[in-house]
Amino acid sequence: MTTTEELQLKITALSLQAEKYENDQRALATELAQAKQDLKEVNKPTITQEHYNILCDNISHKISEFDFDDADNFDIDFCIDYDSRIAVESMSFQNTDEIQRLVEEAIEQTFKTID
């Protein structure tokens, strides 16, 4: 038979081992996430800062051409609030395809495409 003191020591040792295991597991998970992020980074195509600035300027210019004030670009749901006033319950932008087209145009205008 083991004594209470021996069991207490065993419990303490097992608790320390479990804590170490959890810490090791968290460290491995962090290291794995970092390795996955590093893999994404290493496979990214490179671009010079000059080309990046030109691209950003062209995209900004194209997006500024878009009419965000046009109500037809939004899906708006109205409600009556607690003061019996009409209020906007939700509003969502519905013309993402046009924004995408403008960005694609800016990229095409900035770079020559090769096969």
C-alpha positions as CSV (number, residue, x, y, z in Angstrom):
1,M,0.0,0.0,0.0
2,T,1.2,3.5,-0.8
3,T,0.9,6.2,1.7
4,T,-0.9,9.5,1.3
5,E,2.4,11.3,0.9
6,E,3.5,9.1,-1.9
7,L,0.2,9.5,-3.7
8,Q,0.4,13.3,-3.3
9,L,3.9,13.3,-4.8
10,K,2.7,11.1,-7.7
11,I,-0.2,13.5,-8.3
12,T,2.2,16.5,-8.3
13,A,4.6,14.8,-10.7
14,L,1.8,13.8,-13.1
15,S,0.3,17.4,-12.9
16,L,3.7,18.8,-13.8
17,Q,4.1,16.3,-16.7
18,A,0.6,17.2,-18.0
19,E,1.3,20.9,-17.8
20,K,4.6,20.4,-19.7
21,Y,2.8,18.3,-22.3
22,E,0.2,21.1,-22.8
23,N,2.9,23.7,-23.1
24,D,4.8,21.6,-25.6
25,Q,1.6,21.1,-27.6
26,R,0.9,24.8,-27.7
27,A,4.5,25.5,-28.7
28,L,4.3,22.9,-31.5
29,A,0.9,24.4,-32.7
30,T,2.4,27.9,-32.8
31,E,5.5,26.6,-34.7
32,L,3.3,24.7,-37.2
33,A,1.2,27.8,-37.8
34,Q,4.4,29.9,-38.3
35,A,5.7,27.2,-40.8
36,K,2.5,27.3,-42.8
37,Q,2.6,31.1,-42.9
38,D,6.3,31.0,-44.0
39,L,5.4,28.6,-46.8
40,K,2.7,31.0,-48.0
41,E,5.2,33.9,-47.9
42,V,8.0,32.0,-49.7
43,N,5.6,31.1,-52.6
44,K,4.4,34.7,-53.1
45,P,5.5,36.3,-56.3
46,T,7.7,39.4,-55.8
47,I,7.0,42.9,-56.9
48,T,9.2,46.0,-56.6
49,Q,8.2,48.8,-54.4
50,E,7.9,51.1,-57.5
51,H,5.5,48.7,-59.2
52,Y,3.6,48.2,-56.0
53,N,3.1,52.0,-55.7
54,I,2.0,52.3,-59.3
55,L,-0.4,49.5,-58.9
56,C,-1.9,51.0,-55.7
57,D,-2.2,54.4,-57.3
58,N,-4.0,52.9,-60.4
59,I,-6.4,50.8,-58.2
60,S,-7.1,53.9,-56.1
61,H,-7.8,55.9,-59.2
62,K,-10.2,53.3,-60.6
63,I,-12.1,52.8,-57.4
64,S,-12.5,56.6,-57.0
65,E,-14.3,56.4,-60.4
66,F,-17.0,54.2,-58.9
67,D,-20.2,55.9,-57.7
68,F,-20.7,54.8,-54.1
69,D,-23.6,57.4,-53.8
70,D,-25.8,55.4,-56.2
71,A,-28.5,53.8,-54.0
72,D,-28.9,51.0,-56.5
73,N,-25.5,49.6,-55.4
74,F,-26.9,48.8,-52.0
75,D,-29.6,46.4,-50.6
76,I,-31.2,48.3,-47.8
77,D,-33.7,47.0,-45.3
78,F,-35.8,49.4,-43.3
79,C,-37.6,49.0,-40.0
80,I,-39.6,51.1,-37.6
81,D,-37.6,51.7,-34.4
82,Y,-38.9,52.1,-30.8
83,D,-39.6,55.8,-31.4
84,S,-41.8,55.0,-34.4
85,R,-39.1,56.4,-36.7
86,I,-38.0,54.7,-39.9
87,A,-34.5,53.4,-39.6
88,V,-32.1,51.3,-41.6
89,E,-32.0,47.8,-40.2
90,S,-29.4,46.5,-42.5
91,M,-27.5,47.7,-45.6
92,S,-25.2,45.6,-47.8
93,F,-23.2,46.5,-50.9
94,Q,-24.4,44.6,-53.9
95,N,-22.0,45.6,-56.7
96,T,-18.8,43.9,-55.8
97,D,-18.5,42.6,-59.4
98,E,-18.1,46.1,-60.6
99,I,-15.4,46.9,-58.0
100,Q,-13.6,43.7,-59.0
101,R,-13.8,44.7,-62.7
102,L,-12.3,48.1,-61.9
103,V,-9.4,46.6,-60.0
104,E,-8.8,44.1,-62.7
105,E,-8.8,47.0,-65.2
106,A,-6.2,48.8,-63.1
107,I,-4.0,45.8,-63.0
108,E,-4.3,45.3,-66.7
109,Q,-3.4,48.9,-67.3
110,T,-0.4,48.7,-65.0
111,F,1.2,45.4,-66.2
112,K,1.7,43.6,-69.5
113,T,0.4,40.1,-69.2
114,I,2.5,37.2,-70.4
115,D,1.6,33.5,-70.9
